[in-house]
Amino acid sequence: MPTLTPPQDCHSMQDLRVQIDKLDQHLIRMLATRSGYIDRAAALKPGEGLPARIPSRVEDVVQKVRANSSEAGMDPDLAEQLWRILIDWSIAREERVLGPE
């Protein structure tokens, strides 16, 4: 996690934008790392006889995201929307390797 100036210590929009840009860069790096785990899942799933989409796992991830977002003070509906997009993208990425169901 980058070192950030707390929002209340930002005294101009420029100060805020610098911090937001730092966060965005960090989020992108984290999402890229997550993509590596998705690629590994695509390599492991055939050996375990698993399809790309496992509905129970999707819902488990979404429920964890909702709970974590609530604890962090983030709107759980927004978090769910974002993660459903991320999950759908991840499944499509796996299906390129595994083939569609």
RASULWO-V677559 format. One record per backbone hydrogen bond with DSSP energy under -0.5 kcal/mol. CO is the residue of the C=O (numbers start at 1). NH is the residue of the N-H. If there is no record, write none. Layout:
# RASULWO-V677559
co->CO nh->NH
co->CO nh->NH
This chain:
# RASULWO-V677559
co->2 nh->4
co->6 nh->9
co->7 nh->10
co->9 nh->11
co->12 nh->16
co->13 nh->17
co->14 nh->18
co->15 nh->19
co->16 nh->20
co->17 nh->21
co->18 nh->22
co->19 nh->23
co->20 nh->24
co->21 nh->25
co->22 nh->26
co->23 nh->27
co->24 nh->28
co->25 nh->29
co->26 nh->30
co->27 nh->31
co->28 nh->32
co->29 nh->33
co->30 nh->34
co->31 nh->35
co->32 nh->36
co->33 nh->37
co->34 nh->38
co->35 nh->39
co->36 nh->40
co->37 nh->41
co->38 nh->42
co->39 nh->43
co->40 nh->44
co->41 nh->45
co->42 nh->46
co->44 nh->48
co->45 nh->48
co->45 nh->50
co->46 nh->49
co->52 nh->54
co->54 nh->57
co->54 nh->58
co->55 nh->59
co->56 nh->60
co->57 nh->61
co->58 nh->62
co->59 nh->63
co->60 nh->64
co->61 nh->65
co->62 nh->66
co->63 nh->67
co->64 nh->68
co->65 nh->69
co->66 nh->70
co->67 nh->71
co->68 nh->72
co->69 nh->73
co->69 nh->74
co->70 nh->73
co->75 nh->79
co->76 nh->80
co->77 nh->81
co->78 nh->82
co->79 nh->83
co->80 nh->84
co->81 nh->85
co->82 nh->86
co->83 nh->87
co->84 nh->88
co->85 nh->89
co->86 nh->90
co->87 nh->91
co->88 nh->92
co->89 nh->93
co->90 nh->94
co->91 nh->95
co->92 nh->96
co->93 nh->97
co->94 nh->97
co->94 nh->98
co->95 nh->99
